[in-house]
Protein backbone atom coordinates (compact mmCIF):
# COMPACT_ATOMS: atom_id res chain seq x y z
CA UNK A 1 0.00 0.00 0.00
CA UNK A 2 1.26 3.46 -0.90
CA UNK A 3 2.12 5.55 2.16
CA UNK A 4 1.80 8.92 0.48
CA UNK A 5 -0.37 10.23 -2.33
CA UNK A 6 1.00 10.16 -5.85
CA UNK A 7 2.02 13.54 -7.25
CA UNK A 8 0.77 14.24 -10.77
CA UNK A 9 1.59 17.28 -12.89
CA UNK A 10 -0.81 18.20 -15.66
CA UNK A 11 0.95 19.48 -18.79
CA UNK A 12 -0.42 20.82 -22.05
CA UNK A 13 -1.58 23.94 -23.79
CA UNK A 14 -3.20 26.44 -21.47
CA UNK A 15 -5.90 26.94 -24.11
CA UNK A 16 -7.46 23.76 -22.65
CA UNK A 17 -8.31 25.31 -19.27
CA UNK A 18 -11.59 23.40 -18.84
CA UNK A 19 -9.87 20.08 -19.51
CA UNK A 20 -7.15 20.92 -16.95
CA UNK A 21 -9.85 21.66 -14.36
CA UNK A 22 -11.67 18.39 -15.16
CA UNK A 23 -8.51 16.28 -14.81
CA UNK A 24 -7.49 18.17 -11.65
CA UNK A 25 -10.87 17.40 -10.11
CA UNK A 26 -10.92 13.73 -11.19
CA UNK A 27 -7.39 12.98 -10.02
CA UNK A 28 -7.85 14.89 -6.77
CA UNK A 29 -11.00 12.92 -5.99
CA UNK A 30 -9.04 9.74 -6.73
CA UNK A 31 -6.52 10.77 -4.04
CA UNK A 32 -3.66 12.31 -6.05
CA UNK A 33 -1.85 15.53 -5.34
CA UNK A 34 -2.25 17.47 -8.59
CA UNK A 35 0.09 20.19 -9.78
CA UNK A 36 -0.85 22.23 -12.84
CA UNK A 37 -0.43 25.63 -14.42
CA UNK A 38 -1.64 28.46 -12.24
CA UNK A 39 -2.13 30.85 -15.14
CA UNK A 40 -3.95 30.01 -18.38
CA UNK A 41 -2.44 32.58 -20.72
CA UNK A 42 -3.84 31.00 -23.90
CA UNK A 43 -7.30 31.04 -22.31
CA UNK A 44 -7.13 34.78 -21.69
CA UNK A 45 -5.32 35.13 -18.35
CA UNK A 46 -3.09 38.22 -18.56
CA UNK A 47 0.63 37.70 -18.02
CA UNK A 48 3.74 39.71 -18.89
CA UNK A 49 6.64 38.22 -20.83
CA UNK A 50 8.77 38.23 -17.65
CA UNK A 51 6.02 36.45 -15.73
CA UNK A 52 5.72 33.92 -18.56
CA UNK A 53 9.40 33.02 -18.34
CA UNK A 54 9.17 32.63 -14.55
CA UNK A 55 6.01 30.53 -14.81
CA UNK A 56 7.55 28.17 -17.37
CA UNK A 57 10.54 27.61 -15.04
CA UNK A 58 8.18 27.03 -12.11
CA UNK A 59 6.19 24.50 -14.13
CA UNK A 60 9.39 22.59 -14.95
CA UNK A 61 10.07 22.38 -11.20
CA UNK A 62 6.57 20.97 -10.68
CA UNK A 63 7.36 18.26 -13.22
CA UNK A 64 10.58 17.36 -11.38
CA UNK A 65 8.58 16.97 -8.14
CA UNK A 66 6.13 14.58 -9.79
CA UNK A 67 5.70 10.84 -9.80
CA UNK A 68 4.23 11.18 -13.30
CA UNK A 69 2.85 13.72 -15.73
CA UNK A 70 -0.50 13.70 -17.49
CA UNK A 71 -0.47 15.44 -20.85
CA UNK A 72 -3.75 17.18 -21.61
CA UNK A 73 -3.53 16.66 -25.37
CA UNK A 74 -7.07 17.45 -26.49
CA UNK A 75 -7.50 16.93 -30.25
CA UNK A 76 -4.03 15.31 -30.11
CA UNK A 77 -2.50 18.80 -29.80
CA UNK A 78 0.98 19.10 -28.31
CA UNK A 79 2.73 22.46 -28.68
CA UNK A 80 6.43 23.28 -28.42
CA UNK A 81 6.40 24.02 -24.69
CA UNK A 82 4.51 20.81 -23.90
CA UNK A 83 6.87 18.78 -26.10
CA UNK A 84 9.79 20.20 -24.10
CA UNK A 85 8.05 19.26 -20.83
CA UNK A 86 7.52 15.70 -22.08
CA UNK A 87 11.16 15.38 -23.10
CA UNK A 88 12.34 16.69 -19.73
CA UNK A 89 10.09 14.22 -17.89
CA UNK A 90 11.43 11.34 -19.99
CA UNK A 91 15.02 12.49 -19.35
CA UNK A 92 14.37 12.15 -15.61
CA UNK A 93 12.46 8.84 -16.01
CA UNK A 94 9.17 10.42 -14.98
CA UNK A 95 6.33 8.45 -16.60
CA UNK A 96 4.23 10.30 -19.17
CA UNK A 97 0.55 9.53 -19.75
CA UNK A 98 -1.57 11.17 -22.43
CA UNK A 99 -5.10 12.08 -21.33
CA UNK A 100 -6.59 11.80 -24.81
CA UNK A 101 -5.83 9.46 -27.70
CA UNK A 102 -4.30 7.04 -25.22
CA UNK A 103 -2.21 4.08 -26.19
CA UNK A 104 -3.00 0.71 -24.62
CA UNK A 105 0.07 1.21 -22.42
CA UNK A 106 -1.32 4.57 -21.20
CA UNK A 107 -4.60 2.92 -20.22
CA UNK A 108 -2.83 0.11 -18.33
CA UNK A 109 -0.58 2.60 -16.51
CA UNK A 110 -3.51 4.88 -15.69
CA UNK A 111 -5.54 1.95 -14.29
CA UNK A 112 -2.55 0.80 -12.22
CA UNK A 113 -2.19 4.31 -10.80
CA UNK A 114 -5.89 4.45 -9.92
CA UNK A 115 -5.57 1.10 -8.14
CA UNK A 116 -2.63 2.43 -6.09
CA UNK A 117 -4.57 5.60 -5.23
CA UNK A 118 -7.61 3.69 -4.02
CA UNK A 119 -5.77 1.04 -1.94
Residue pairs with C-beta under 8 A, 6 or more apart in sequence:
1 119
2 116
2 117
2 119
5 31
5 32
5 33
5 117
6 31
6 32
6 33
6 67
6 68
6 113
6 116
6 117
7 32
7 33
7 35
7 65
7 66
7 67
8 27
8 32
8 33
8 34
8 35
8 66
8 67
8 68
8 69
8 70
9 34
9 35
9 36
9 59
9 62
9 63
9 65
9 66
9 68
9 69
9 70
10 20
10 23
10 24
10 34
10 35
10 36
10 37
10 69
10 70
10 72
11 59
11 63
11 69
11 70
11 71
11 72
11 82
11 85
11 86
11 89
12 19
12 20
12 71
12 72
12 73
12 74
12 77
12 78
12 82
12 99
13 42
13 72
13 77
13 78
13 79
13 81
13 82
14 20
14 37
14 39
14 40
14 41
14 42
14 43
14 45
15 40
15 42
15 43
16 43
16 72
16 74
16 77
17 40
17 43
19 72
19 74
19 99
20 36
20 37
20 40
20 72
23 34
23 70
23 72
23 99
24 34
24 36
27 34
27 70
28 34
30 114
30 117
30 118
31 117
31 118
32 113
32 117
35 62
35 65
35 66
36 62
37 55
37 59
38 55
39 45
39 47
39 51
39 55
41 47
41 52
47 55
56 81
59 85
60 85
60 88
63 69
63 85
63 88
63 89
63 92
63 94
64 88
64 92
64 94
66 89
66 94
67 94
67 95
68 94
68 95
68 96
68 97
68 109
68 113
69 85
69 86
69 89
69 94
69 95
69 96
69 97
70 97
70 98
70 99
71 78
71 82
71 85
71 86
71 96
71 97
71 98
71 99
72 99
72 100
73 82
73 98
73 99
73 100
73 101
74 99
74 100
75 100
76 100
76 101
78 86
86 96
89 95
89 96
90 96
95 109
97 106
97 109
97 110
97 113
98 106
102 110
